[in-house]
Amino acid sequence: MKSVKHVVIILVLLGTAPSKLVWAQSGKESVANIKRPVSKDLNKFYIGNKKPLQPLSFIKLPVGSIKPQGWVLKYLELQRDGLTGKLGDISAWLDKKNNAWFSGNGKGDHGWEEVPYWLKGYGNLGYVLKDEKIITETKLWLDKVFESQEADGYFGPRIVENEHQDNKGNTPDLWPNMLMLWCMQSYYEYSNDTRVIPFMTKYFKWQLTVPDEKLLKIYWENSRGGDNLYSIYWLYNRTGEKWLLDLANKIHRNTADWTQKNNLPNWHNVNIAQCFREPATYYMQTKDSSFLNATYNDFYLVRTLYGQVPGGMFGADENARKGFDDPRQAVETCGIVEQMASDEILTGITGDPMWADHCEDVAFNTYPAAVMPDFKGLRYLTAPNMVVSDSRNHAPGIQNEGPFLMMNPFSSRCCQHNHSMGWPYYAEHLWMATPDNGIVAMLYSSSEVSAKVGNGNMVTLKQTTHYPFDENIRIEVNTTIAVNFPLYLRIPNWCSNAKLMVNGVDQSMPFEAGSYARIERKWKQADVVELVLPMKLKKDTWDKNKNSVSINYGPLTFSLKIDESYKQMDSKKSAIGDSKWQKNTDQSKWPSYEIYPASMWNYGLVLNEQPLESQFEIIKGSWPENNFPFTQDDVPLILKAKGKIIPEWILDKNGLCDVLPQSPVTVSTKEQLIELIPMGAARLRIASFPVVK
């Protein structure tokens, strides 16, 4: 190993530290611990926010810059070979025949959110995997969207789906177009197709002509205007045309008010996960901290009322409802992937590592359990405590009526298509650019990133890790010449004793939980950074939810291991009314499944005041050969614990596990040894436990 000489260690606790602390050691080597990056500078090589917008703390790299490896790559390959990659051939909403998105003139008998929902994940999946078949198919759809633009700038369908919303004016529903703009943005980042910028410019000029009284008056578009706002800033950062900021004010003014104190404009789970970020998006223009604070307030409000549960989400099995806050309440797969996207965007806007921590919480502990291991079916609804996954109507315990707990290729019209962005967007945010022309390892996973740094030199950083199932992260530098740039490493909030080595030399300094390590030096070929994030057992007590507890190990939360019995069902019968098959699809290749418990699930944990390490046995297994750790058979980490059956805790009249009993629960049953597995690998799960005595 190479020795490191003249290492200067600086502790910077506030991101508002003067820039001389960052640059005073220019040309030498420094290691710093910072709360936030200093964002007054603009990255020279990647597009961030153009003045007068607030500079971004971190900048998303163009799609295709990052090559995922390890289990994230495996997930993307499963998507490609499963529902995401094949949906264009089986979903009636993606049938090109008479499709208003594919007609080239916006006319057809179907065409609302489904095509762009699917396409924004499907296209990005192709760009990330560099899959030419997917890229070609994506371009086929986008070419038709370009063709559909009218003389006034409007594009796409003018269909009003009266079954799904009440259009209060003659203006077309703009919600699907918001989605398609995101498809265009990713396509431009990958291809630099010169049609995109004038296409978006013409459309936004049309929006500017729509009177306020006719703009964003339909429920979905009114709630989700923040997605439109984000696209306006995306275009402004590439053209600098000032009228776009006037349009941004107009869009914000006509979007639902997500800045209310102790209230939300509506309580739909997907709207919350997607729209709570709108004030923070608008903050970039106003620089008024009250907007930024509103986003944080919305996030904590819904979790205080309905999210006193593990897994990062909240109970809203369509809408959040008073009195329905038990961990058996579920959230849509749409809501899960929208929350991950919001977390990724807010990481860039704020630089707050909390958002990356939260994104990992949802990605590791909730999203994997919402889909089949082969990615050929998904659930509309998934809950932290979920002991049956069937086709029964569980209303009113679950608000939505229908077969919404089963694994199904056509569980719903929305999630069936919107799921597609979850892992591609996640893969695109593993690394991000920094304002000082560096790189940050944001979401840890085996991967490679190639990016311009320092004075414009292209470097490749290769990360090797089994995180979150292992605490060791290794980053190797590949560069043709020595180059000076800063490398940032996120220190998660759950980690209090991170250790850092550069070329084998221990950087003996404390790193605060919820911060960043910043290493600036002249990097050479084969330099190696090693980060250790020591994982410890931690107990979360949900005192507002019957004093139930959850057990964590590092970023992973654990569920009771419940033996799962899969019952194959006829997916023709389980497809609900507005989830349709294309004609001539071989539906037998796409079965739905019910999952039933084949072992007892109604355990409470036996706990005492001793250290958790003396109450749980941590068993670390080998890494699975298939590179997929999110199944009961292949998960490489298990906890052994002690529990007792709670006889009175059974299924209720609606077929759901009954609400939690108040802990501690007095029982006379025998103490038993039980196994806990990461809850992301548990498609039946008890992750919020009663405590027994």
Order of alpha helices (4+ residues) and beta strands (2+ residues): beta-alpha-beta-beta-alpha-alpha-alpha-alpha-alpha-alpha-alpha-alpha-alpha-alpha-alpha-alpha-beta-alpha-alpha-beta-beta-alpha-alpha-beta-beta-beta-beta-beta-beta-beta-beta-beta-beta-beta-beta-beta-beta-alpha-beta-beta-beta-beta-beta-beta-beta
